[in-house]
Each structure stands twice: as structure tokens, then as C-alpha cells.
Amino acid sequence: MTTIVWFRQDLRLADNPALAFAAARGPVLPLYVLDDATPPPQWRMGGASRWWLRHSLAALRDSLGGLAILRGDPRDLVVDLARRSGATSVVWNRCYEPSAIARDSAIKASLRETGVEARSFNASLLNEPWEITTQGGGPYKVFTPYWRACLARPVAPPAPAPEFRVDLSGVSGLALDDLALTPNKPDWAAGWDRLWTPGEAGARARLADFLDAGLAGYGDLRDRCDLPHVSRLSPHLHFGEVSPRQVWASARMAAAQTPALRRDADKFLSEIGWREFSHHLLFHFPTLPDRNWKAAFDAFEWRDSVADPRAWRKGMTGYPFVDAGMRELWRTGTMHNRVRMIAASFLVKHLRVDWRAGEAWFWDTLLDADLANNAAGWQWVAGSGADASPFFRIFNPVTQGRKFDPQGAYVRRWCPELARLPDEFIHAPFEAPAGVLAQAGVRLGETYPRPIVDHALARAAALDGYAAVKAASV
């Protein structure tokens, strides 16, 4: 009685309910399908995510002792593999993107029509998106009451990895390298293997390191991009190399062992809560990645510019805090969370470029690109989403840099052409006297760009645009 375990965004052995279910029944046929057929073209996996996937699949294959790899439409391939292998069951852990829900429902129906059992489980979230409801039975639209309702529910302890026997006899598939997931001409991911360790073991090590060295002070210092108080767990969570239940249990244990960490642990787990809330929103509002959640924002007039978004993507806006973040993203596949907010706000509110353009760039360049988190985050920044940042909050990238990178260590790392500027001017080289610039070797417009937009003028223009939104919402 062989059971196919279809791995997707659950690339781990421990706390994997689909694998545990299959292991208890007999031989396991582990399967991964690279699916570029069922997601909408704009939401096929981006380049950075594919790099991570290649290394994560290698780790999973080695941990399992074998993995069948296919490429194509799972609606055909999964059903065909069940027929060819003689499997009596196919199991998987649920994904919550709209296209994935439709795909999985179709596969489940096809399998059952052929007499093959099909089951799915929750391995990605603390709570299913439909389990947390308001008193009226509808979805939450504000984070705080949503998270309060989540905290009132118990969290099941994570399960250990089961014992199992892999049976790939008679199954032909692709070699991992056949998927061509990593870049080569050019290799824009060169050096990433020194920064990241994809896979379940890497996720466990990253979580342990954060709890040991980064949790203390997290509540107060998580916004300081020059300090190491970030978990860097998001790509591991997105690919399911660690489960939210494992993160929850480990953080709670750390706080129990050291009560002084309780506040920091609560704040850290609330970030897991925002991930949950994003999936809750996407499930109930499946157009979240493509349309303004608040329809009144359809009245906002975006600028049609080619040069400004290009400067933003390259980290050449003339605002060092923004530029440092965009360069960190390109060179590492991630960006500090506070800087993500400032860089995103700059694109939407200073440059008045449609948030969907930024969402698409992050989708391709972030290792942790997640449809729910990405869409909810961009709509939050734009002011068009649920529980969003007020439209009139337009972050000043200079004051934000001075507050969260006070000595300029973050900017100096990612914008080395500014490294010799004194702290006073590191976030605003355009304010520095000519002598200071000369001594630091900075030539505005040559070695580093002048600001592509004036903050005060950009703020005024954005507020004018938002006035139309306000009028439309009356």
C-alpha cells in the first residue's frame, strides 16, 4: 500500500502531517512537481525563490533517501503517477494561494474518480484561514483583534520526524539539475551559498542561532537595521523547512527558561501572526495580489515613469537608506524588514509608482517571496489594504535612516561609495558642504546620484493624489 507524498511548500520531515500519515501506512513515494502550469504567469516562482528551491530540494532528497522529481502540470502528473506506481493514496499539505486551491481541488476529484484516496493536511499555519472568524462569522480585517483571537486558541505541539521507508522502484523522474533552477549567465546569485543554508537542518540552525543571540532585545531593536536582531527565518518558513508550530514551541520554551525574554518572544511571535493574517486575508480576498483591497484607491493616479522605477530597483535614488536596502536585496535575496517598508513607501508615495510594480520586483528578487505576505505588505504600505498604514503617513527616508541606522553602518555596508562621509551626512549626502563631500571622495551626480525627487515636493504631490482617494471613499 504505497502512498505518494506530494511535497510543495513543506520541505521537511519533522512536523509534517502528510508524511506522518503516509509513514504510518506503509511505503512512501516522495514526489515534487515543479509547477509552472497552474499559477498565473505573473505569479510563477521568481528567480531568487528558484535558487532557494534547488538547494532545499537537494537537502530534502538527501534526508528522505530519494525523491521523484517531475516538471509540468500536476493535474496530469500526480494522477498519472498514482496510476503507474499503483499507489493507493496521495497525500499533501495544503497551500492557500487561489490557483493552488483550484489545482488541488481538481486533483483531489480526479484521484477519487479513479479510486485513489486523496487527503490534505495543514502544515503551514497555526490556524487554517477559515478557522478564525469574527463574532458575525466573517473574516477579520484588522490585525490586532485577529491576533487576539488566535492567541485564545491552543497551539498543538510539533511532531517529530516519523520513521518511514521510501519506495521509488519503477518510478522514473528528472534529475534535480534538469529543472535548471539556478542562474549561470550571469550568476547573479554568486556567493549566496555562503549567506544561506536552505533545507531543514539550516532552518533548525537558524532558529537556534536567533533564539540564542537575537531574541534578547528583539522587541526594542528589531527595527535597527545595523544590529542582528532579526530572525532571517522567512525563506525557511515559506518553503516549509520549519513549521510555525516548531517556531512557536521553541520561542515559548526560550521565554519559559528565561522569563526576561517573554516580551521579546511575544513580539517575535506576533510577526508570525502577521504571516498568518496575510494568509487569512488572501484566502478570503483572493484578488489581494492584483487589485486594491479598498476600491477607493482605484482613484489614485499613478505616474507612468520608466527612469524612476529603474533607479529604485538599482538602488540609485539618491536617498542612501532606500538605496542600501535595494542593493542588499539584489546581493543577498533579502532586505531588512524596516528598510523594506521605507523602500516600498518611497516607490509608492515619493515616486507615485503603482504598488503592483514593486510587488512584482520583490516577487522575483526575494528569497522569501510569498504571495500572501508580499501582497498584504505592499497594500499595507500603499494604504490600500486591510489594516493599512494611513495614506497620509509618508516616511522621510532621511529621518528614518538617522533613527534606525544612527551611525550609518548599514548604509556604509551597501553604499560603500559613501563610507567616508561623517555620520551627520551619511543619510543625506546632498546636505553636506562641498568640502565634506570632497574629503569623503563623493561627487554627487558622478560617484553617487543626486536625489531623483525632492522629499517635500513628493510628499505634497502624494497627498494631492490621496485627496482623490479620500473623496472617492465618501
Secondary structure, 3 states (H helix, E strand, C coil): CCEEEEECCCCCCCCCHHHHHHHCCCCEEEEEEECCCCCCHHHCCCHHHHHHHHHHHHHHHHHHCCCEEEECCHHHHHHHHHHHHCCCEEEEECCCCHHHHHHHHHHHHHHHHCCCEEEEECCCCCCCCCCCCCCCCCCCCCHHHHHHHHHCCCCCCCCCCCCCCECCCCCCCCCHHHHCCCCCCCCCCCCHHHHCCCCHHHHHHHHHHHHHHCCCCHHHHCCCCCCCCCCCCHHHHHCCCCCHHHHHHHHHHHHHHCHHHHHHHHHHHHHHHHHHHHHHHHHHCCCCCCCCCCHHHHHCCCCCCCHHHHHHHHCCCCCHHHHHHHHHHHHHCCCCHHHHHHHHHHHHHHCCCCHHHHHHHHHHHCCCCCHHHHHHHHHHHHCCCCCCCCCCCCCCHHHHHHHHCCCCHHHHHHCHHHCCCCHHHCCCHHHCCHHHHHHHCCCECCCECCCCCCHHHHHHHHHHHHHHHHHHHC
